[in-house]
Amino acid sequence: MNTTINIRIDKETKTRAQKMLGDMGLDLSSGIKLFLNQVVTEQGIPFTPTRNTAKIRAHWDKEAVETLKHNRRYKRTKNMMDDILK
């Protein structure tokens, strides 16, 4: 059975959250559901909130595909991280 949650939050935070979640393809309700499900799964706060998470993940995914495709290897971790964070 579903239930309803009512929360009070200032308008600016709500608007900014809707924008950030929208940039990730989520609406506010889905973002809150995702958060609460992860709290239960992880038994605590499941992640460090950041607005760049989706962009960083997309970049890492692209880099992983490219690396597998071209079999790129690194001798030093620093070189790998510099390349990933370009």
C-alpha positions as CSV (number, residue, x, y, z in Angstrom):
1,M,0.0,0.0,0.0
2,N,1.3,3.5,-0.9
3,T,1.3,6.4,1.6
4,T,1.7,10.1,1.3
5,I,4.5,12.2,2.8
6,N,4.0,16.0,3.2
7,I,7.1,18.1,3.8
8,R,7.7,21.8,4.3
9,I,10.6,23.3,2.5
10,D,11.4,26.8,1.4
11,K,10.4,27.6,-2.2
12,E,13.9,28.3,-3.4
13,T,15.2,24.9,-2.3
14,K,12.3,23.2,-3.9
15,T,12.7,25.0,-7.2
16,R,16.5,24.4,-7.2
17,A,16.0,20.7,-6.4
18,Q,13.4,20.4,-9.2
19,K,15.9,21.9,-11.6
20,M,18.8,19.7,-10.6
21,L,16.7,16.5,-10.6
22,G,15.2,17.6,-13.9
23,D,18.7,17.8,-15.3
24,M,19.2,14.2,-14.3
25,G,15.8,13.2,-15.9
26,L,13.9,12.9,-12.6
27,D,11.0,14.7,-11.2
28,L,10.9,15.8,-7.5
29,S,8.7,12.8,-6.4
30,S,11.0,10.3,-8.1
31,G,14.1,11.9,-6.6
32,I,12.6,11.7,-3.1
33,K,11.6,8.1,-3.6
34,L,15.1,7.2,-4.9
35,F,16.6,8.8,-1.9
36,L,14.3,7.0,0.6
37,N,14.8,3.6,-1.1
38,Q,18.6,4.1,-1.0
39,V,18.4,5.1,2.7
40,V,16.7,1.8,3.4
41,T,19.0,-0.2,1.2
42,E,22.2,1.4,2.6
43,Q,20.8,1.7,6.1
44,G,21.9,5.3,6.2
45,I,22.6,8.3,4.0
46,P,23.5,6.5,0.7
47,F,25.6,9.1,-1.1
48,T,27.2,12.5,-0.9
49,P,24.9,14.9,-2.7
50,T,26.5,16.7,-5.6
51,R,25.0,18.3,-8.7
52,N,27.8,17.0,-10.8
53,T,27.2,13.3,-10.1
54,A,25.3,12.5,-13.3
55,K,27.9,14.4,-15.5
56,I,30.8,12.7,-13.7
57,R,29.2,9.2,-14.0
58,A,28.4,9.8,-17.7
59,H,32.0,10.8,-18.3
60,W,33.4,7.8,-16.4
61,D,31.0,5.5,-18.3
62,K,32.2,7.0,-21.6
63,E,35.8,6.7,-20.6
64,A,35.3,3.0,-19.6
65,V,33.7,2.1,-22.9
66,E,36.5,3.9,-24.8
67,T,39.2,2.2,-22.7
68,L,37.7,-1.2,-23.3
69,K,37.4,-0.5,-27.0
70,H,40.9,0.8,-27.4
71,N,42.5,-1.3,-24.6
72,R,44.1,1.8,-23.1
73,R,46.4,1.1,-20.2
74,Y,48.2,3.4,-17.8
75,K,51.5,3.0,-15.9
76,R,50.6,5.5,-13.2
77,T,47.3,6.1,-11.5
78,K,47.9,9.9,-11.7
79,N,48.0,9.7,-15.5
80,M,44.8,7.7,-15.5
81,M,43.0,10.2,-13.2
82,D,44.3,13.2,-15.2
83,D,42.9,11.6,-18.4
84,I,39.5,10.7,-16.8
85,L,39.1,14.2,-15.2
86,K,39.8,16.1,-18.5
